[in-house]
Amino acid sequence: EASINVWSDTQQYVSRGFLYPFLHSLSSTADPAPEGYSVKEAQRLLAQYQQADIPQDQRVSVISVMLEAFSDFSQYDAIQFKRDVYQTWHQLQSEGYSGQLVTNIFAGGTVDTERSYLTGFPSLGSFRTASWAYPRYFADQGYTVEGAHPSYEWFYNRVNINRNLGFENYYFMENYFGTLTDEEVATDDIFFPQLRKLYEENAQTGKPYFNFSVTYQNHGPYDDSVNAYGRQYATAPGLSQTGKNILNNYLGGVEDTLEHLGDFVDSFRESDQPVILVFFGDHKPWLGDDSYVYSQLGIDLLGDTEKDFYDYYTTPFVIWANDAAQKTLGKDFSGESEPISPCFLMNKVFEQAGWQGPAYLQSTGSLMQTLPVVQSTGRRVENGALVTAVSPEAEEKM
């Protein structure tokens, strides 16, 4: 037990021999088809759309970064900020196209948001074999396709599944970051400069670049016994000392992340190479057992109102393009999105870029116009309202 990592499925299975893991895994050996699924009908529906290439003169680089447990707590009036933690984020929002993702997860399950973005699928399979995903489309368009995550390659089996989703290269602690950190997980002061370095190395090839990467910094839990940063970022009436420690340790990590993210963005501002940057959070952060810090802040995650639902599931996103990309594409990348599911975020990237894209993206774009939120609890957003039952027309489209 002492020699295995409890978070590694593979090591857990190996430690228990063959029989138990084999029996335990039987239920996930294949992905069952949805109820009522018809191959012919799926082909007929998809045939209504024709895949469109990205025009040769518009193949700008796209770098997406999913930020671990990133959420904008400045939206809550109960929190009294002593420092402008989110200044960089708010500036990016004002310069780009921004909105809220309505995720399927809370405080964990990172890959649900990640793989929904990469595939456009509202519900996910196992991806045990080569599967269609947006990275494959970009590769077909002549892009270099790679990404990075500064933690272990076996987390969520990314080392195999990312390959199955079409990534040529993916850089983990084991094959890249470990040499920079003495085999420790890399924090954002290392992560963002290395991401820039990977971009620069690809620029030498003359190929456009698609990169999807995932940070690790700010992963919970957050220390409740001490303020690790030694400064007060925020407080709130009724917040206990342990609650203050958790909140300030979370916000200290966020401020540090945004400092390095800001430097990363600034490195592209004056570049004559066109680049689109996409940033988004995967889920709300864990803030204490039974979400007690949220409770002390007056945020009711267990309530049944529409506000409670959005407080539980939303994370922010921004799509930003440098001047060179805006000029190349003839688009200004501005405005605010309605709340959307992560499976529609790539639709928004293509929409902002003015690209028509693959047939599957076109078909889901049509669905997004009707149901921009398709959530795992069965809740939907139709005509701006959060509902549990949609119109027959929307149900048919879904």
Secondary structure, 3 states (H helix, E strand, C coil): CCCCCCCCHHHHHHHCCCHHHHHHHHHHCCCCCCCCCCHHHHHHHHCCCCCCCCCHHHCCEEEEEEECCCCCHHHCCCCEECCCCCHHHHHHHHHCEEEEEECCCCCCCHHHHHHHHHHCCCCCCCCCCCCCCHHHHHHHCCCEEEEECCCCCCHHHHHHHHHHCCCCEEECHHHHHHHHHCCCCCCHHHHHHHHHHHHHHHHCCCCCEEEEEECCCCCCCCCCCCCCCCCCCEECCCCCHHHHHHHHHHHHHHHHHHHHHHHHHHHHHCCCCCEEEEEEECCCCCCCHHHHHHHHCCCCCCCCCHHHHHHHHEEEEEEEECHHHHHHHCCCCCEECCCECHHHHHHHHHHHHCCCCCHHHHHHHHHHHHCCEECCCCCEEECCEEECCCCHHHHHHC
